Amino acid sequence: MPERIRIPSVGRAHDELLQTMEGFRKGDADWRDGRTWSLVYYAGEAHHELIQKAASLFFTENALNPMAFRSLKRMEAEVVQMSASMLNGPEGCVGTMTTGGTESVLMAVKAARDRARAKQPWIRNPEIVVPSTIHVALDKAAHYFGMKVRYVDVGPDFRADPAAMARRINRNTVLICASAPQYPHGVVDPIEAIGAVAKQRGIPFHVDACIGGFLLPWIEKLGYPLPVFDFRVPGVTSISADIHKYGFAAKGASVILYRDMSYLKHQFFVSTDWSGGIYASPSMTGTRPGGPIAAAWASLAGMGEGGFLEHTDRAMKATARLVAGLRALPEVQVYGEPDATLVAWGAKAAVNKGGVNIFAIADRLQEQGWTIDRQQNPQSIHCTVTSNHESVIDDYLRDVRVAIDHVVANPEVAASGNAAMYGMMAKVPLRALVKQSVMGVMETLYGTSIEPPEPNKLGDGNAGPLMKWMNEHGATIDAALDKFEAARGKIFGKKLGSRS
Ligand SMILES: Cc1ncc(COP(=O)(O)O)c(C=O)c1O
């Protein structure tokens, strides 16, 4: 085992350290040139510099104590108000900033649980009703807060089914959730219809607009057809919207908004008896870094409506070119009718019916320098398009064509690299085994070694016995799994991995 790294006995020269860190970037995803389809939202160098300066102005301050740093409290309040106006919040609309989408969703779920505890103490096992496409942050929230999620299948258009959701509500339902848009296929759930159900049943309704919150309002203003998704829908009680996504802020910035204080107050944590003093905290974290709050404030004020409209217009046009280009390729399809700038595309036919292997295409694109997001149910590649992608759409479509041709000419590539692992992971009927394999990868990533595995070699030796077994008997097992899945579909009428 290599020797463990220690804090150097004498601090190293600052210049040398900064140089070393620049060196660490080698091999990182290339986001400035638009070759990464998620993770980074870049609105050009001038904006980048602004948020960098804003973040560093306040990088030492701590919003844990708003009395000590009134500057941060002020900026947070202004960010909340700008977001509330953008999302048509009613007069009493309130909220807080959080570190990101996951924390905002965690807070919406926690607030709903604690509200129910106060108002309906007889509910012992609180539940949440959601469409199956809801972001996994919701699962994480339910997992952390000891709640049950009732998943409802979406329709063939990947949108939530309000009537089916209404049927899943029971005495224990303390929250209904839907997305605007949902991440996997980029479609907006029918928020008005779900809102009507929520209102009629008197159940809080959270709209997860983490990715769309700072995008859909501008899409609507640009005149694209879009269903109403925000506080104009009477049943909507809370909305999460990430400023570090299409708000183009520095990472660590989201807002969680509530219709009024009667909902938000259940988000707070107060402890009166600690020897360290009376403690009150609005959200998940204790210390709250000032940098992301300042950068979020600067981002919204610096971008202005004009800036947001311009970036959204460019992103929508780039998305339209991407969708049209993909639809022109006979081997692949775009899933659903994306409402915004998120696109999922995959093979037109299943591999065992002569279709191309989408995960092998993903590997090939990755070799060509793209950072690729792979999805399942259906197997697909995901693109989060921003204004920064307008210059790469043609290159991407060209590389997709090359990748398809390569995979068609060399079908054996589907049995190696990540393609084998993702393909198998999507098919293995015992999901506990899949989970165990993923745990294996996590244990490697967060174990004692410093170098992470190569992106295209995640499955090699990291994913435990399941992957080893697949490596040895891949083709036979793969064929057997296909047969099993076909039979399973016939018997249960449900697709493998369906959350409902
Ligand atoms: C709809 C939706 N909700 C929640 C999240 C989680 O956000 P974060 O990764 O900032 O925690 C995302 C991230 O993409 C999202 O798209």
The ligand as an SDF file (V2000), in Angstrom:
LIG
                    3D

 16 16  0  0  0  0  0  0  0  0999 V2000
  -35.1000   18.2600  -10.9700 C   0  0  0  0  0  0  0  0  0  0  0  0
  -33.8920   18.2090  -10.0730 C   0  0  0  0  0  0  0  0  0  0  0  0
  -34.0440   18.1630   -8.7380 N   0  0  0  0  0  0  0  0  0  0  0  0
  -32.9970   18.1140   -7.8940 C   0  0  0  0  0  0  0  0  0  0  0  0
  -31.7070   18.0990   -8.3630 C   0  0  0  0  0  0  0  0  0  0  0  0
  -30.5470   18.0010   -7.4100 C   0  0  0  0  0  0  0  0  0  0  0  0
  -29.7520   19.1480   -7.4490 O   0  0  0  0  0  0  0  0  0  0  0  0
  -28.2740   19.1900   -6.8460 P   0  0  0  0  0  0  0  0  0  0  0  0
  -27.4410   18.2690   -7.6700 O   0  0  0  0  0  0  0  0  0  0  0  0
  -27.8970   20.6240   -6.9650 O   0  0  0  0  0  0  0  0  0  0  0  0
  -28.3150   18.7610   -5.4260 O   0  0  0  0  0  0  0  0  0  0  0  0
  -31.4930   18.1360   -9.7600 C   0  0  0  0  0  0  0  0  0  0  0  0
  -30.1510   18.0720  -10.3230 C   0  0  0  0  0  0  0  0  0  0  0  0
  -29.9590   17.9700  -11.5120 O   0  0  0  0  0  0  0  0  0  0  0  0
  -32.6140   18.1950  -10.6330 C   0  0  0  0  0  0  0  0  0  0  0  0
  -32.4680   18.2070  -11.9660 O   0  0  0  0  0  0  0  0  0  0  0  0
  1  2  1  0
  2  3  1  0
  2 15  2  0
  3  4  2  0
  4  5  1  0
  5  6  1  0
  5 12  2  0
  6  7  1  0
  7  8  1  0
  8  9  2  0
  8 10  1  0
  8 11  1  0
 12 13  1  0
 12 15  1  0
 13 14  2  0
 15 16  1  0
M  END
$$$$
